[in-house]
Amino acid sequence: MALFKKRTAGKPGEWYYCLEHKKVEEGPDCPGKDRFGPYASPEEARHAMETAAERNLQWENDPRWHDAPAGGSDEEE
């Protein structure tokens, strides 16, 4: 008996953005490495790339991700 079953069909109402095909799909049609999601609606999935860009910008500017050395300088020597 397998611990994890590979899902071949998606659940109705699960939406994904396929990075390879650059389109919104209902259910996980493409491999996980090629998609973002699941999203609650096709509209949310359609904006997956914008959402990712916004989150990346937030993380890049989050001071918790930029540990300054004890000397206070952010530059490496």
N, C-alpha and C positions, 0 to 999 in steps of 0.2 A: 504494500500500500504506500503510495507516494504521499509525502508530507505536503507538498505543494503541487497544485494542479495548474497546468498551463491553461490560461483562459484563451479560448480561440474566438469567442464572440463577446462583444461588449454588451453592457447593460444598456437598455434604453435610457436615454437622458444623460449618458456620459459622453462628453464631447472632448475631443483632442485636437491639437494643432500638429500636423505632420510637418516636420522640418525638411524632409526630403522632397515631398510633393508640394509643400507650401500651400496647404489647404486644410480646412476644417473637416474632421471626420467624426461620425458618431460611432462610438465603440472603438476599442483598440485594434484597428485594422493593420497598422504598421508596427514594427518592433519598438519596444520601449526606448531604445537608444535614439530613435528617430522622431520622438514626439514629446510634446508638453501636454500635461493634463493629468487627471480629468478636470474638466470645467463643468459648471452647472448648466451653461447655456452655450449655444453656438456663437453668440455675440461675444461672450467672455473668451472663448477659444480663438475667435477671429483676432482678438487684441493680445494674443499671447506674447508676441515679440515685443510689443510696446510695454507690456507689464514686466517682462524680463529686463528690458533696458532700464526701466524706472527702478526696479529692485537692485540691479547692479550698481546704478548711480548712488542709491541710498547706502549700499554696503561699502562702496568705495569711500564714501564720506563719513562713515561711522567710525568714531574715534576708538571704539573697542577693537577694531581690526588693524589699527596702526599703533602698536605699542612703541612708545618713544623710549629710548634708552634712558638710564638713570641720569645722564648728563643733560638731558633735555633736548638734544639735537636729533632730528629725524634722518640726518645723512649718515651713510655708512662710510667708514674710513678704509 
